[in-house]
């Protein structure tokens, strides 16, 4: 996938083009309205991304893809890219018993970190985090004025790639800018969509039809305007340009660590993907326990146990229950330490009658994740030489 390299002025032309539709799904009668008490630092909109892009001075922004709905997918870069002296793709290099044939990574090269914003448009908490992360990289503070110079200094030791939103079509259709205090079923309705009779697709129904076309009343924000869920694209022959661009970044940038940012109603946590090498699962266990302890020490929402994955053979029974989704695809393209992070929406349900996170908590959850990733990588980098 060839990157669409555009200047800031051309990006602005794309933003303001009359050919781009910014229409949202209309909230149905009886559903709660979009909240009006959202703090100013809670920057979850596509327009917030665009405004932040226009203010970048030390980083570099590119449009890496155009969505089916005509919306730009941005990537923001900090730090210079090293020459990894590639002689083979990752797959072939591993077959030759040394990933350095794909990318030579020694102490002279910078660590590379890839922050992949939400590929599900209703998981907007992660846009909040990444817009603030760009602001931290530029100023050393988040949009509350809170000091994050330690995070900024760690970013300056690395090559950083930030895709603030991996599915602008889905985010564009989502009619809510915050789910804090709203019922989980509202997030499910507009996130995963409904059938023509109004019934929810929900989970796993939203994954049982792909591309999501046909019996659709509300096309959920899970999907781009072509009905593609980037988390479950055909990675050997991607259907969505957004997916192609994400894979291309991973292949060319060779990130040491990659997070795909998601959200759910539960406590924040890193999830383990299937079809990863065992040594990588051990490393992911390590960082997710470190992150959970960081949240506990910071007084943020956290789970009450540690993780310790057990060796297993994938899919011992039929039908299979695990999937080769975007996360293992990112790893097997580049060798990156890839995982899913699930932030908290702050929604309410029978399990959680009251929201256990505030807007400020969500931003702290995000920025602590990013700093933990940098701490982990700077302390535990794998060298390929």
C-alpha positions in Angstrom: 0.0 0.0 0.0 1.7 3.2 -1.1 1.4 6.0 1.4 -0.5 9.1 0.3 2.1 11.8 1.2 0.5 15.1 1.6 1.5 18.5 3.0 -0.4 20.1 5.8 -2.0 22.5 3.3 -3.2 19.6 1.2 -4.5 17.9 4.4 -6.5 21.0 5.1 -7.9 20.9 1.6 -9.0 17.3 2.2 -10.7 18.3 5.5 -12.7 21.1 4.0 -13.5 19.4 0.7 -17.3 19.6 -0.1 -17.1 16.0 -1.4 -16.6 14.6 2.1 -19.7 13.8 4.1 -19.6 14.3 7.8 -23.2 13.2 8.5 -23.8 11.1 11.6 -26.4 8.5 12.3 -29.4 10.2 13.9 -30.0 9.1 17.5 -33.3 7.2 17.5 -36.2 8.4 19.5 -36.1 7.2 23.1 -32.3 6.9 23.2 -30.3 9.3 25.4 -28.9 12.4 23.7 -25.3 13.0 23.0 -23.9 14.3 26.4 -23.4 18.0 26.7 -21.2 18.0 29.8 -18.1 16.6 28.2 -14.9 18.3 29.4 -12.9 20.3 27.0 -9.8 17.9 27.3 -12.0 15.0 26.2 -11.2 15.3 22.5 -12.9 12.4 20.9 -14.1 13.9 17.5 -12.7 13.6 14.1 -12.5 17.4 14.1 -10.3 17.2 17.2 -7.9 15.0 15.3 -7.9 17.4 12.4 -7.3 20.4 14.6 -4.4 18.7 16.4 -2.9 17.7 13.1 -2.9 21.3 12.0 -1.1 22.4 15.2 1.8 19.9 14.8 5.2 21.5 14.8 7.8 18.9 15.8 6.1 15.8 14.3 5.2 15.0 10.8 1.6 14.1 9.6 0.6 12.1 6.6 -2.6 10.9 5.1 -2.0 7.2 4.7 -5.4 6.2 3.3 -8.8 7.6 2.3 -11.8 5.7 3.7 -14.7 4.5 1.6 -16.6 7.5 3.1 -13.9 9.8 1.7 -12.3 10.6 5.1 -8.6 10.8 5.6 -6.7 8.3 7.8 -3.8 10.1 9.4 -0.5 8.9 10.8 1.7 11.2 12.9 5.5 10.5 13.2 8.0 11.5 15.7 11.7 10.8 15.5 13.8 9.8 12.5 13.4 6.4 10.9 16.5 4.2 11.0 17.8 2.2 8.1 17.4 -1.4 9.2 19.3 -2.8 6.2 16.6 -5.2 5.2 17.5 -8.2 3.1 14.3 -10.2 3.4 10.7 -10.0 4.6 10.0 -11.0 8.2 8.6 -14.4 7.3 11.7 -15.4 5.2 14.1 -14.0 7.8 12.6 -16.1 10.5 12.8 -19.1 8.3 16.5 -18.3 8.0 16.7 -18.3 11.8 17.5 -14.6 12.3 15.0 -11.7 12.0 17.9 -9.4 11.5 17.8 -10.4 7.9 14.5 -8.5 7.8 15.6 -5.6 10.1 18.9 -5.2 12.0 18.0 -3.8 15.4 20.9 -3.1 17.7 21.7 -0.6 20.4 22.5 2.0 17.7 18.9 2.1 16.4 16.0 3.7 18.2 13.1 1.7 19.6 10.0 1.9 17.5 6.5 2.2 19.0 3.2 2.1 17.0 0.0 3.4 18.6 -2.9 2.3 16.5 -6.1 4.2 17.3 -9.5 2.6 17.2 -10.5 0.5 14.3 -13.9 0.4 15.8 -15.4 3.9 15.6 -17.4 3.9 18.8 -14.3 3.1 20.9 -13.6 6.8 21.0 -11.9 6.9 24.3 -8.7 6.0 22.5 -9.0 9.0 20.2 -9.1 11.1 23.4 -5.8 9.4 24.5 -4.0 9.8 21.3 -5.0 13.4 20.6 -3.7 14.2 24.1 -0.5 12.1 23.4 0.2 14.2 20.3 -0.3 17.3 22.5 2.2 15.8 25.1 4.7 15.2 22.3 4.4 18.8 21.2 4.1 20.6 24.6 4.9 18.2 27.5 1.3 18.6 28.8 -2.1 17.1 28.2 -5.1 19.2 27.5 -5.9 19.5 31.2 -2.5 21.2 31.6 -1.2 18.2 33.5 2.6 17.8 33.2 3.8 14.8 31.3 7.4 15.8 30.6 8.6 12.3 31.7 6.4 10.8 29.0 7.6 13.3 26.4 11.3 12.7 27.2 10.8 8.9 26.7 9.0 9.5 23.4 12.0 11.5 22.3 14.2 8.4 22.7 12.1 6.5 20.2 10.6 6.5 16.8 6.8 7.0 17.4 4.0 6.3 15.0 0.5 7.4 16.0 -2.7 6.6 13.9 -5.3 8.6 15.9 -8.2 6.8 14.3 -8.0 3.6 12.2 -11.7 3.8 11.1 -12.8 7.4 10.5 -16.0 6.2 8.8 -17.1 4.4 11.9 -16.3 7.3 14.1 -18.1 9.6 11.8 -21.3 7.6 12.0 -21.2 7.3 15.8 -23.5 9.9 17.2 -22.0 10.0 20.6 -18.8 11.8 21.8 -18.7 10.1 25.2 -20.3 7.0 26.7 -19.5 7.9 30.3 -22.7 7.2 32.3 -24.7 5.9 29.3 -26.1 2.4 29.2 -23.8 -0.2 27.7 -26.7 -1.3 25.4 -26.5 2.2 23.7 -22.9 1.7 23.0 -23.7 -1.8 21.7 -26.5 -0.5 19.5 -24.6 2.2 17.7 -21.3 0.4 17.9 -22.3 -3.1 16.5 -25.4 -2.0 14.7 -29.0 -3.3 14.2 -31.0 -5.4 11.8 -33.8 -3.9 9.8 -36.3 -5.0 12.5 -34.3 -3.0 15.1 -32.8 -6.0 16.9 -29.2 -5.7 17.9 -26.4 -7.6 16.1 -24.4 -7.6 19.4 -21.7 -10.1 20.0 -21.0 -12.5 18.3 -23.7 -11.6 15.8 -21.8 -8.5 14.6 -19.0 -10.8 13.5 -21.3 -13.4 11.9 -21.9 -11.1 8.8 -18.9 -9.7 7.1 -18.9 -7.4 5.2 -21.9 -6.1 7.1 -24.4 -5.6 4.3 -28.0 -6.5 3.6 -30.1 -6.8 6.7 -28.9 -3.6 8.2 -30.8 -0.7 9.7 -28.0 0.9 11.7 -24.6 0.2 10.3 -22.5 0.0 13.5 -19.4 2.0 14.0 -17.5 -1.3 14.1 -17.4 -1.0 10.3 -16.3 1.4 7.6 -18.8 2.6 5.1 -18.2 -0.6 3.0 -19.2 -2.8 6.0 -15.6 -3.9 6.7 -14.5 -4.5 10.3 -10.7 -3.9 10.1 -10.1 -6.2 13.0 -11.3 -9.1 10.8 -10.3 -8.1 7.3 -8.7 -10.6 4.9 -5.1 -9.9 5.8 -3.6 -11.9 3.0 -5.7 -9.8 0.6 -7.2 -6.9 2.5 -10.5 -5.5 1.5 -10.1 -2.1 3.1 -7.5 0.6 2.2 -7.4 1.4 5.9 -6.2 -2.1 6.7 -3.7 -2.0 3.9 -2.2 1.2 5.2 -2.0 -0.1 8.8 -0.2 -3.3 7.6 2.1 -1.2 5.4 3.2 1.0 8.4 3.9 -2.1 10.4 5.9 -3.7 7.6 8.0 -0.7 6.8 8.4 0.8 10.3 9.2 -2.5 12.0 7.8 -1.5 15.4 9.2 -3.1 18.5 5.8 -2.8 20.2 2.3 -2.2 18.9 -0.9 -1.6 20.6 -4.3 -1.7 18.9 -6.6 0.4 21.1 -10.1 -0.7 21.9 -12.7 -0.2 24.6 -15.3 -2.2 26.6 -17.5 -1.9 29.7 -15.1 -3.7 32.0 -11.9 -2.6 33.8 -9.0 -1.5 31.5 -6.7 -4.4 30.5 -4.3 -5.8 27.8 -5.7 -8.8 26.0 -3.6 -11.7 24.7 -4.0 -12.6 21.0 -3.9 -16.1 19.6 -1.3 -17.4 17.1 1.7 -15.6 18.7 5.0 -17.3 19.6 5.2 -18.4 23.2 8.1 -16.1 24.0 6.0 -13.2 22.9 3.0 -14.3 25.0 5.4 -14.3 28.0 6.4 -10.8 27.3 2.8 -9.6 26.9 1.9 -11.3 30.2 4.7 -9.3 31.8 3.6 -5.9 30.4 -0.1 -6.4 31.2 0.8 -7.3 34.8 3.1 -4.3 35.0 0.3 -2.0 33.6 -2.3 -3.4 36.0 0.0 -2.7 39.0 0.6 0.8 37.6 -3.1 1.4 37.5 -3.5 0.1 41.1 -0.7 2.3 42.4 -2.2 5.3 40.6 -5.7 4.7 42.1 -7.2 3.9 38.7 -9.6 1.1 37.7 -7.8 -2.2 37.6 -8.4 -5.9 37.8 -7.8 -7.9 41.0 -5.6 -10.6 39.6 -2.4 -11.2 37.7 -2.1 -13.0 34.4 -0.1 -16.0 33.6 -0.8 -17.6 30.2 -0.5 -21.4 30.0 1.1 -23.1 27.1 -1.6 -24.5 24.8 -2.2 -25.7 21.3 -4.4 -23.3 19.4 -7.9 -24.6 18.5 -7.6 -28.2 19.8 -11.3 -28.7 19.2 -13.7 -28.1 16.3 -15.2 -25.6 15.7 -12.3 -23.3 16.4 -12.8 -20.5 18.9 -9.7 -18.4 18.3 -9.0 -16.2 15.3 -6.1 -14.9 13.3 -7.2 -11.3 13.6 -5.4 -8.0 13.1 -3.1 -8.5 16.1 -1.3 -11.7 15.0 -1.3 -10.3 11.5 0.7 -7.3 12.7 3.1 -9.6 14.5 3.7 -12.0 11.6 4.3 -9.2 9.2 7.0 -7.5 11.3 7.8 -9.4 14.5 6.3 -6.6 16.6 5.1 -7.3 20.1 1.4 -6.7 19.3 -1.5 -6.7 21.7 -5.0 -5.3 22.2 -5.7 -2.8 24.9 -9.3 -2.5 26.2 -10.0 0.9 27.8 -13.2 1.4 29.9 -16.1 3.2 28.2 -17.6 4.2 31.6 -21.0 2.8 30.6 -23.5 1.4 33.1 -25.2 -2.0 33.1 -26.5 -4.6 35.6 -22.9 -5.5 36.3 -21.9 -1.8 36.7 -24.9 0.2 37.9 -22.6 3.3 38.3 -19.7 4.3 36.1 -16.4 3.4 37.7 -14.4 5.8 35.6 -14.7 9.5 34.9 -13.5 11.4 31.8 -10.4 12.3 33.7 -9.8 8.7 34.7 -10.1 7.6 31.0 -7.4 10.0 30.0 -5.1 8.9 32.8 -5.7 5.3 31.9 -4.6 6.1 28.3 -1.5 8.1 29.1 -0.4 5.6 31.8 -0.7 2.9 29.2 1.5 4.8 26.8 4.2 5.5 29.4 4.2 1.9 30.6 4.8 0.7 27.0 7.7 3.1 26.7 9.1 2.0 30.1 8.8 -1.6 29.2 10.4 -1.2 25.8 13.3 0.9 27.1 14.0 -1.7 29.8 13.3 -4.9 27.9 14.0 -4.3 24.2 14.8 -7.4 22.0 17.8 -6.8 19.8 18.0 -8.4 16.3 21.7 -8.5 15.2 
